[in-house]
Amino acid sequence: MTSLRRCSSPLLALLTIPALACGDAGTATDGPATDAATTSTSAGPTSATEPATTAPTSEPGTTSPTSVGPVSDASSDPTTGPNSTTTTTDPTASTSASTGAVSASTTDTNSTSDGTTGDPPCPADTIFCEGDTAKVCDGLGGFKSEEACPDACVDDIGCTLCVPGEGSCQGDQALVCNNNGDGFDLVDTCDALLGLACDPNLGACAGACAGLGLSYIGCEYYPTVVQQFDGYNTAPTFEYAVAVANASDKVAKVTVTRGPNMVAQVDVQPTSVQLIKLPWVNELSSGYGPSVVVPDGAYRLRSTNPVTVYQYNPLTVTYTNDASVLLPTNTWTGNYLVAAWPTWPFGNQAVPGLYAVTARQDNTKVTLHPSATGKIVKPGGGVAADGTGVVMLNEGDVLEVLSNYNGDVTGTIIEADKPVQVIGGHKCTNVPLNVTACDHLEESMFPIETLAKEYVVVPPVQVPNDQAEKGQIIRVIASEANTTLVFTPDQPVGKLLVNAGDFVEIKTTTAKFVVTADKKILVSQYMVGQDGGFGTSDPAMLVTVNPQQWRKTYLFHAATNWQANYVDILAPKNAVVTVDAVNVANWQPVGVTNYQVAHVKLSNQNGGNHSVVGDVGVGISVYGVQSYGSYWYPGGLDLDVIPQ
């Protein structure tokens, strides 16, 4: 790529010339530039009715401030050769050349003595490019040197290896020319397992997984095991698994690795969901502490086409389950707010609440800012007993922080200098703490940047009486200090959160409401345990999705071996919604707001794969129950909509 810079001349004010190249003082060519090593063209101010002339030029670097017509070739004296002419002080005088007539209207075309005759010559040592030739101005209207550039020429720099900012490919690496033009910086490695290849025309990775937005649909994920009640984290009886949903019309080739090791490769057919069972990571799932860093503790899942991924801990239907929607790496940031649950005293053990941080890049610095309740943790892995710490993680490493007696890591703020994933939850707990039985909790945390100021909160249904609603506990957590809350209809809790990380907790309720705030908040919901009197099921956890990030379409999975599975749909009034191509009816209002909810029982047809389609954006949550067991997760969201 080359750049052309034009010389200043009053000629430009009089006549438009297709291409200009610097020559002698006050001169310019009237056509394409010839080889700079042998020729240049020059002309004085031209008549508006006569074409400018073109002729061989003097040796590069030599100029004549009085030359206005055709000049000698490189062997001739530029002022006395047979083809030279001189200017006249008479503004009406003219000279003639064999190819046309040229008028001279001034003695010095670069003169600015009267402020009107033209711009000054380019300053000495200024470098500009004419084609692939770098020219250095002498400050007098000529050039002190010229250089033919073998690769590229850039104004103000001269000859370079490449043009700054221009992309290039080297194998599977996408490169960009650096600011000096003397080398290339690596922008990305085009991963074939993500269906990417470097496009030489773009100098960038290209493919279905290139340039993804901030949806929950992506191509790269990090499934991460977190603590599970011991005895329920051993295969083959209890298996950890992910469900990969492919909503596209192309086969998605999915590869799962852990560190350098291959774990699984499967093809997920178009518009289908594939379960992939993965080995437990005992360092993260077993025991009661301490907090720990596990190198390569996460799995890395890559797909050649965009997919949705959910994880089940465990997949097996049992007494301590939960599930979470995973966020693809293209949505990760370095800022998160944690939702969890208090430590549950069980015998002589402090059964911990938790959060897990997974890194995508080497040398990721993670800084922990514990909330008022998050200052009691089990130290380890670079984390102090007060919940503070600065921990370095490499790609695939996992930091798991566990609460201690009387601790609750809810409200802790995670800050990282590179994108990370955060999962919050609990090893196994009662909800509330005095109502049996314990169940595992987990959910992906949404980046603080994507949190909102309005959420719609509704309870799930009871089983077997699904005409009644199940009790739940709700937490509203502040991302900033001095956050004011408003509930519609009103709820019996405080309305001011003084510090970032503070939260209010709405005790067991079946209320449906909208909560708004003057600053961004995180809302988490917890099913009440089975002995709380609200039908079959046990604790499960949901992170609420705000209305601005609701979607029109979803493809999700609900395991068919649960006693019952449901999808709860939140939508604006008058929305038209289908579940598995069947229109949704039996809507219930959410107070006096513009929102409504429907509870839809899912069939076991199609292997547990289901779809929701709305004529407007709708929110969904998916859950399954059995006696003393349950799971619950949001069906998805569009994180590219950043709430204001």
N, C-alpha and C positions, 0 to 999 in steps of 0.2 A: 504494500500500500504506500503510495507517495502523497506528498502534499505540495501544493503550488502557492507561492506567495507572490503578489504583484507589486512592482515598484510604483512609487508615488510620482505622479506627473500631472500637470494641468491638462495634458492631452486627454485624460479621462473625463474632464469636464466638457470637452468639445466633441469627442467622437467615441462611440462604443466600438471596441476592438475585441474580436473573439478571444484572443489569448495574449497576455502580456508577459514579457520576460525582461528582467533587468539587463540593461546594457550600459552604454555611455551615459554621461550625465544628461538627464532630461530626455532620454530616448526610450523607445519601446518598439517591440516587434508587432507585426500585424497578422501573424499566422502561427501555426504550430512551431514550437522551438525545435531547432536542429541540434545535432550532436554538439554538446557544450564544449567538447575538447577541440573542435575545429571552427565552429561558426557561432555567431550571434547576430542579431539584427538590431538596427537602431534607426530611429527617426525622430525628428523634431516634432513640434506641434503641427498637426496636419490640418489641411483645409477640410471643411465639412463636406465639400463636394468632390474631393479628389481622394483616391485610394492611397494609402501609405505604401512605401516601397519596401522591398525585402532584398537583402544582398548579403554576400559573405561578410564575415566580421573579422576583427583583429584577434590576435592571440589572446586567449583567456587571461584575465587579470590586467590587461592594458586597456585604458579608456582614454577618450578624448572629450573633454568637456565642451568642445565646440563642434563636434561632429554631428550632423543632422541628416545627411543623406546616406547613400550607399558608401560603405567604407572598404578599405583594402582587404585582401585576404591575409592569412596569418603571416606571410612573408613580407608584407608591405608595411611601410611606415604609416601608422594610422592617421597622420595628418597631412602627409605630402605625397602619398601614393597616387597613382593615375586615376583612381576612382573616388578620391576623397573630395568633399566639398566643405565649405565653411559657412558659418552663420553670418548674417548681416544684422546690423542694428536697426535697419529699416523693418518695422513690423509687417510691411506689405511685400517685402522681397521674397523671392522663391527660387528654388533650384530644381533642376530636373534630372531624373535618372531614367535609364532605359525602360524600366518597368512601370513608371508612373511619375507624377509630379508631387512634390512635397512642399508645403509652405512653412516658412519659419515666422512665427509671430512674436518671438521674444529672443533676447540674446541668451537667457539662462532659464531653462524650463523648471529648475528647482528653486528659483529665487522666491523668497517670501518677504522681500523688503517692503513691499506694499501691502502684505497680508492677504493678497487676493490671487496671486499668480500660481500657487500650488503648494504642496507639502514639501518639507525638507527631505533630503536623501536619508536612507535608513542609517541609523547610528553605526559607527565603527564597531566591528566585531559581531554585529548581528548576523545570525545564521538563518538562512531560509533555503527552501528546497525548490528547485525547478526540475520537475521530473524526478529522476533518481540522482540528481546532482546537487550537492550541498555547496552553497556559495556564502562567502564571508564578506560582508560589506566593508568598504574602506572609509565610509563616512563622507566621501566626496561625490557619491553618485556612482561609484564603480565597485570593483571587488578586489580584495587583496589576495584571495585564493579561491579555488574551486576543487571539488573532489567528487569523483564518480563513486556512488555508493553501491556496493555489490548486493546488499540485502534490502535496506529500506532507508528512507531519508525522512527526518522529522524536523519541522521548523523549530528553531531555537536550540536544537540539540545537534543536528547534523546527521552523519551516517550512523546507523544503528543496526543492531541485529534484527530488531522487530519494532513494530509500531506499538507504543504503550497502550494497554487496554485491549489489544487485539487478541482473540482466542486462537488456540492451536491444539492439535492432538499429538500425543506421542504414545502410541499403543492404546492402552485403556485409560490413559491419563489425560484429563482436560486441563490445559495450561492457559495462562494469560500472561502477556508481555508485561514486564514490570515498568514502573514509572520512568526509569532511565533508558528503557529500550535495549538494555544490554543482556537480558536474560528472561527466563520464564519462571513464573510462580505456579505451583500446583493448586488448582482450584478444586478438583474432585477426581476421584478414581471411579471410573464407570464400571460398576460391579455387574458382571454377567448374571449373577444369581438374583439380581434385581431387574433383569431384562434390559440392562443399559449397555450402550456402546458409545464411543466418542464419535461425534459427527464432525468430520473435518471442515464442513461448510459453516458450522456454527462455532467450532472450537469448544463444544460443551457436550455433556452427556445427553443422549436422546433415547427415548423409549417410553412405554406406558407409565413407568414409575418416575419419570423426570418431571420436575416442576409441579409436584403435587401441592394442593392447597392444604389448609389446616383442618381438614375433616378427620373424623375418626377412622376413615378408610385410608389405608396406606399400604406400603410394601415392605417396611422393615419394623420389626417389633422385638421387644425383649421380655419374653415370659419370665416371671420371677416368682419362685417359691417363697412364701413367708411362713411363719410359725403355724403349726397345726398341732392339735391335741395329740400327745404321744399315744401311739397305738392305732391312730387313724392316718398315719403317714407312712405306711409300709405297703408296697406292691407285693403281689398282685391283688390282694384283697381290696386295697384302697389305692387308687391311682390318680396321680396328678395329670391333667390333660389340658390341651387347648382346642378350641373349636375355630376353624378357619372358614369364613363365609365368603364365597366368591360370587358377587352380584353381576359380574361382567359376562360378555358373550364369548370369552376366550378362556382356555384352560390356564389356570395359575399353577406354575411349578413352584412348589414350596420346599425350601431347604432349612433345616434346623441344625444349628451347631452349638457347641459349648466350648469356648476357647478355641483351640485348633482342631477339636474333634468333631467329626460328623456324627449327628445323632439320628436324623430322619430326613427322608426325601419322599414327598408325595405329590401327586397331581390332584388338584381340586377342580372338578368339572364346572363348567359354566352354571350359574344360578344354583349352586349347591353348597352344602356345608360339610366339611370333613373334620372328624375328630382325630387328634394326634396325641397319643399317650407318651408322656415323658418321664424319665426317672426323677424321683425325689432328690432334692439337694439337702442332705441331712444336716449340714452345718447351718442351714437357714430354717429348717422345719422342725428340728428336734430340740428338746431341752427347755430350760427356763431362763437361759442367759449364760453369759453376759451379752451385752451388745457386741457386735462383731462386724468385721469386714471380711468378706469371702471373695478372694480373687476368682474371676471367671464364674461367679456364682449364678449369673443369669444365662438363660438361653438366648440365642440370637435367631430370629425367624425372618427369612427373606423370601419374597414372592416376586415372580416375574410380571404379575399384574396386581393392581390394587385389590386388597381384601380387607375384611374386618376380622379381628381376633378377640376371642373371649377366653379367659382361663378359669378352670374349675379346680378348687382345692377342698376336697378331692372331687373327681368325677363321679365316683361311686356314691349311690344314694345311701346316706347313713345319718348319724346323729350330729355330726359337726361338719357342715358344708358351708361354702359360700362361693360366689363367682364374681368376676369383675370384667368389664370391658377394658381392653388394653388400648393405650394411645400409641399411634405410630410415631417413629422418631422425628418425622417432619413437623410434628406439633409440639415437641418438647421445648421447654424454656429452662431458665435457671431459677425460677421463683415459684414456690409452692406454699400452701397453707394446709396443715394436716388436720384431718378428722380421724378420730380413733375412739377409744372407750377406756374407762378406768381399769386399773389393775384389779383382778378378781382374786381374792384370797381363797385358796382351795387347799385344805389340809395345812401342811407346812410350806406350801408353795405360793409365791406371788405370780399368778398366771398373768402374763404381761399383755398390755396394749402395745402397739408397735407402729413403726413406719419403716419402709425400706426404700433406699435411694440407689438407683442403678445408673451407671455412667455409660455414655456412648463413645466418649473420646478419652484417650490417655491424658494423664495429668489434669484431671478435673478436680478443682478445689471446691469442696462443699463446706459451707459455714452454717452452723446450727444456731438458731435463735429461739430458745425454749419459751413457751408461754408461762403464765403464772402457775398453771397446773403441770407443766411439762418439765419442771426442774427437779423431778425425782425419777431418775432412770438407773438402770443397771449399767455401771460404767464398763467400757471396753471399746476396742476398735478405734481409739482416739477420741472417744466421747467421755466427758467427765460425768460424775454422779449428779451434777446440777443440770445436765442436759446440754451443756455448751460443748463446742468442739469445732475444729477445722480439720477436715479429713481429705486426704488425697486419694482419688480413685482412678484406675485405668479402665479402658473399654471393657465392659462386661462385668466389672466388679460391683458388688452389692454391699452397701452399709445397712445393717439392720439394727435399729435402736429400740430397746425394750424398756417399758416402764417398770418401776419398782413399787413396793407397797405404798398405797395412798397416792400414787402418781397417775397422770393422765396426759399423754403427749398431744392431745387435741390442742390446736391453736399454735403449735410450734411452726415457725417459719423456716423453710429451707431455702438457702441462697447458694447458687453454684455459678462458677464463672464459665461453664459450658453447659449445654442442654443435658438434663437428667430426667429420669422417670421417678415418680414417688407413688408408693402404695401405702395406704393407711389401713389399720384394722386391729385385730385382736387374735391371740392364739385360740382362746375359747372362753366365753363369758356368759353370764346371765344378763338379761335385760328385762327389767331393772336388776340390779345386783342381788336383790333378795327374792327373785322369782326364777325358779328352775325351768328349763335346764340350760346348761352352757352350750354354746354353738360358736363355731369359727366365724370371724368377720373379716372382710377385706374389700377394698375398692380402690381403683386408680384415682389419684387426686388430679384435679384439673389445674393447669397453670393459673397463677394469680391474674395474669394478663387477660385470661378468658372468663374470669368470674364476673358476676353481674350484680345489679341492684334490685332485681325483682325475681321471685321464684313462686311457683304454684306448688302447694304441698297437699297431697291427699294420702289417705291410708290405703293399704291393700285390703283384699277381702278375706273373710274367714273361710275356712274349710272344715266341715262339709257345707255349712250354711253360707253360701256365697252371696246371699242377699244382705248379709250383715257385714260390717267392716271391722277389720282387725285393729287392735290397739297398737300404737307406736309411740316412740319417744323421738323428739326432733331437737336438733341443735342448730343454732344460727351463730356463725363464727365470724368475727370481724377481721378484715385484712388490714384495716387502718384504725388509728386511734380516733376516739370521739365519733363513733358511728351510731346514728340514730335509726331505730327500727319503727316500722308501722305495720300492723297486722290487720287484714280485712278478711273476715271479721276479727275483732280484737282477741288476743290471747293473753292469759294471765301470767306474763313474765315482764321483767324489766325491759326498758326500751332504749337504754343508753349503754353502749359498750365502750368503756373508757380507753382501753389499750388494744393495740393490735394483738390478735390471738385470744382475746376475751370472748366468751360465748354465753348465750342464754340457753337453757334447756327446758323445753315444754314437756312436762311429765305425761304419763300415759294418757293418750287421747285418741279419739277417732275424728277429730275436727278436720275440715277441709278449709284452707285459707290461702291467701296471697300475702307474702311478706315482701315489703320494700324497704330500702335503706338509702341513705344519702351517700354511702360509700360502698364499695364492692364487698360482698359477703359470700361465705360458703355455707351451704345447707346440707346437713346429713340426717338421714332417717334410719330408725332402728326398730325392727319388728320385736314385739314383746314375746317373751318365752311362753311356751305352751301352757304352763300352770298359771298364767295370768288371766285365764278365763276367756280367751278370744279365739277358741277353736284350735285345730291342729296346726303345728309348725313350731319353730323355735327361732331364736334371734338370727337376724340377717341384716345387712347394712346396705344402704343405698346413698349415693351422692346425687343430689337433685340437679337436673339440667334446667337452665333458664330458658324462657320462651324465645328469646332471640336466636337461640342455637338449635331450636327444633328443626326437624327435617321433614321432607315430603315422602321419603321412601326409606324403608329399613328391610334388611334381610338378617334374620337371627336364628339361634338354635335354642331349643328347650328339650333337655333330655327326656325321653319317653318313659323312663322307669320311675318317675316321681308319681305320687298319689294324684296330684293335680298340678297343672301349669297354667299361669295366667299372664296376659299382657294388659297392663293398665295404660290407657291412652288419655293424654291431656291435649285439649284442642280449644281453639276459640269457638264460641257459639256459632252454630250454623255450618261448621266444617263438615265436609263429606269425607269419610274415612272407610277403608276396607281392611279387613284382616283375612289373609288368604283368599282374597277376591270376594269376600262376603261383606256386605255393608254393615257397619256398626250402628247399633241402636241402643236404647236404654241409657241415654246420656243423663248424667246428674249435674246440676249446677254446682259451681264452687262459690258458695255464698252469693253475694250480689255482684260478683265480678263478671267479666266478659268471658270467663273460662268455664269449661265443662270437663267431666271425666267419665270414662266408660271402662268397666272391668270385663274383659273378654277371656273366657276359658278356652284354652288351646287344645286342639285334638292331637292325637298321636300319629296322624297320617303324615306321609312324606318324610318319615324318619326324624321327626322333630324339627324340621326346617320350616320357617314361617316368614311371611312378609306382611308389612303394613304400608299402605299407600294413602296419602291424604291430598286433598286439593289445595291445602295450605300446609305450612309447617306444623307438625304435631310432635309431642314428646311421648316417649314410651319407656316403661320399666317392665322387666320380665322377672318372674319369680316362680318357684316351685316349692311344694310343701309335702311333707309326710309326717307321721307321728314323731315329734321331737326332732325334726330336721327341716331345713329350708335353705334356699339360696335366693339372691335378689341382685339385679344389676340394671343400670340404664342401658337401653337398647342402642344408643349412639347419640351423636351430636355433631354439629358443624362448628368447629373451633375457629374457622376463618372469619366468623362473625364476631367481632370484638365489641362486647357491650360497652355502652358509654355510661 
